[in-house]
Amino acid sequence: MNFKFLFPTFRNRYLFVKKRLEQYQFPNGTALNLGTGEGDYDRMIAGHCAQLIGCDVNEEDLAHARQLNGDVPNLRYEPNNALALSYPDSSFDLLVSCEVIEHVGQPEKMVQEMARVLRPGGIAIMTFPSREFPITYDPVNRFWQWVRKPSDRENLISQGAYAFGHDYLIGSADFKKWAEGAGFEILEFKGLSRHLVGILEVYWTGIAQSIFKKNARNVTSDTKGGVKIRPASTGEPWLVFITDFLLWLDRVLFGWTNRSIGKGIVLRKR
């Protein structure tokens, strides 16, 4: 099974992408998963297009993704850099990128590259961690955001919202400016996971990932030793119904707030 489905934040991202793929289908089109990582989304994406390329800068992640999804006939993997993609202009009808833009160092440039490789009318589906996260998810860094000076380092501790190799987070206003400047129309801009999920995942998920997950910081190459776990399949564990209930309850209780752990975005290239 893929144990990641039991984490509300991951499950919420996965369901967001799944529902948008069902809405924006390109059965005869070509798709790119930009920053494919361990290949968690690729089997699903491949079912909504004729050809899918999964690219990433981490060769070990790509090797695992090839093994995980080796039976998907319309899928291939290759190394590529999100800031300097090797594909010609207007190569893809669909682009998916989940939890990548916060790692590349130049997020605005990545958005420009996405626009370059998409065909006019093409759809980009994205998720990323939000700078406007709820205080229940990371009270220390939320307080730091309130009191810090502009010249101070953005994060106080590398946990909570700033775990998982996050040296910076994406602000909503910044992203909207980058997307519109690159020639995108914003079709959807949605908060994912709020205060209840924040309480459930506060700090311990980042610590656990740093100990157990292979390439926990999402870098080009992971040489850190210790116990390292990767998903053994793409199957959903039967306990996932509990996670889905918690996500429903989170939406019911806190759907009114603009604070969210992550954002789900749908863009269309003009």
LINFEN-V119651 format. One record per residue. N is the residue number from 0. PSI is psi as a letter, one per 30 degrees, with the letter a starting at -180 (none if undefined). NEAR is the number of other ideal C-beta (glycine too) atoms within 8 Angstrom. Layout:
N,PSI,NEAR ; N,PSI,NEAR
//
This chain:
0,l,9 ; 1,j,12 ; 2,f,9 ; 3,f,9 ; 4,f,13 ; 5,f,10 ; 6,j,11 ; 7,e,13 ; 8,e,13 ; 9,e,9 ; 10,e,15 ; 11,e,13 ; 12,e,14 ; 13,e,12 ; 14,e,9 ; 15,e,12 ; 16,e,16 ; 17,e,9 ; 18,e,8 ; 19,e,12 ; 20,e,14 ; 21,f,7 ; 22,e,6 ; 23,i,9 ; 24,k,8 ; 25,i,13 ; 26,f,7 ; 27,g,4 ; 28,l,11 ; 29,k,13 ; 30,l,17 ; 31,k,15 ; 32,j,15 ; 33,j,13 ; 34,h,12 ; 35,f,15 ; 36,b,13 ; 37,g,11 ; 38,g,16 ; 39,e,10 ; 40,f,12 ; 41,e,15 ; 42,e,11 ; 43,e,11 ; 44,e,15 ; 45,f,13 ; 46,f,7 ; 47,g,12 ; 48,l,16 ; 49,e,8 ; 50,k,8 ; 51,k,15 ; 52,k,12 ; 53,k,15 ; 54,l,13 ; 55,l,13 ; 56,f,7 ; 57,j,13 ; 58,e,7 ; 59,e,10 ; 60,e,14 ; 61,e,14 ; 62,e,8 ; 63,e,12 ; 64,e,16 ; 65,e,10 ; 66,e,7 ; 67,e,11 ; 68,h,13 ; 69,f,6 ; 70,g,4 ; 71,j,10 ; 72,f,4 ; 73,g,8 ; 74,k,12 ; 75,l,6 ; 76,k,12 ; 77,k,8 ; 78,k,8 ; 79,l,11 ; 80,k,7 ; 81,f,13 ; 82,f,10 ; 83,i,5 ; 84,k,12 ; 85,f,4 ; 86,k,8 ; 87,l,5 ; 88,k,5 ; 89,h,9 ; 90,f,10 ; 91,k,14 ; 92,f,12 ; 93,k,17 ; 94,k,15 ; 95,k,15 ; 96,j,14 ; 97,j,11 ; 98,h,13 ; 99,e,12 ; 100,f,12 ; 101,f,12 ; 102,f,11 ; 103,f,11 ; 104,e,5 ; 105,i,7 ; 106,e,13 ; 107,e,8 ; 108,e,9 ; 109,e,13 ; 110,e,14 ; 111,e,10 ; 112,e,12 ; 113,e,14 ; 114,e,11 ; 115,e,8 ; 116,f,14 ; 117,k,15 ; 118,l,9 ; 119,k,7 ; 120,f,6 ; 121,l,13 ; 122,k,14 ; 123,k,16 ; 124,k,16 ; 125,l,13 ; 126,l,14 ; 127,l,13 ; 128,k,14 ; 129,k,14 ; 130,f,9 ; 131,h,8 ; 132,l,15 ; 133,l,13 ; 134,f,10 ; 135,f,9 ; 136,e,15 ; 137,i,14 ; 138,e,9 ; 139,e,10 ; 140,f,13 ; 141,e,13 ; 142,e,8 ; 143,e,10 ; 144,e,8 ; 145,e,6 ; 146,f,5 ; 147,l,10 ; 148,l,4 ; 149,f,4 ; 150,f,3 ; 151,l,6 ; 152,k,5 ; 153,e,7 ; 154,k,12 ; 155,e,7 ; 156,k,8 ; 157,h,6 ; 158,l,10 ; 159,b,13 ; 160,f,13 ; 161,g,12 ; 162,a,14 ; 163,g,10 ; 164,g,9 ; 165,j,13 ; 166,f,6 ; 167,l,7 ; 168,l,12 ; 169,k,14 ; 170,k,9 ; 171,e,11 ; 172,e,6 ; 173,e,9 ; 174,e,14 ; 175,e,10 ; 176,e,8 ; 177,e,12 ; 178,e,12 ; 179,e,9 ; 180,f,7 ; 181,f,10 ; 182,g,7 ; 183,k,13 ; 184,k,7 ; 185,j,11 ; 186,e,7 ; 187,k,8 ; 188,j,8 ; 189,k,8 ; 190,k,12 ; 191,j,13 ; 192,k,13 ; 193,b,16 ; 194,e,14 ; 195,e,12 ; 196,e,16 ; 197,e,16 ; 198,e,9 ; 199,f,8 ; 200,g,12 ; 201,j,11 ; 202,e,9 ; 203,e,7 ; 204,e,10 ; 205,e,11 ; 206,e,10 ; 207,e,9 ; 208,e,11 ; 209,f,9 ; 210,e,9 ; 211,f,8 ; 212,k,11 ; 213,k,11 ; 214,h,11 ; 215,f,13 ; 216,g,8 ; 217,h,10 ; 218,l,9 ; 219,e,4 ; 220,k,7 ; 221,j,10 ; 222,g,4 ; 223,k,5 ; 224,a,3 ; 225,a,5 ; 226,k,5 ; 227,k,7 ; 228,k,8 ; 229,l,8 ; 230,k,12 ; 231,f,5 ; 232,l,7 ; 233,g,9 ; 234,k,6 ; 235,k,7 ; 236,k,10 ; 237,f,5 ; 238,g,7 ; 239,f,11 ; 240,f,7 ; 241,e,8 ; 242,e,13 ; 243,e,9 ; 244,e,8 ; 245,e,12 ; 246,e,14 ; 247,e,8 ; 248,e,9 ; 249,e,15 ; 250,e,9 ; 251,e,7 ; 252,e,9 ; 253,g,12 ; 254,f,8 ; 255,f,3 ; 256,l,10 ; 257,f,5 ; 258,k,11 ; 259,l,14 ; 260,e,15 ; 261,l,15 ; 262,k,16 ; 263,k,16 ; 264,k,15 ; 265,k,13 ; 266,l,14 ; 267,k,11 ; 268,k,14 ; 269,none,6
//
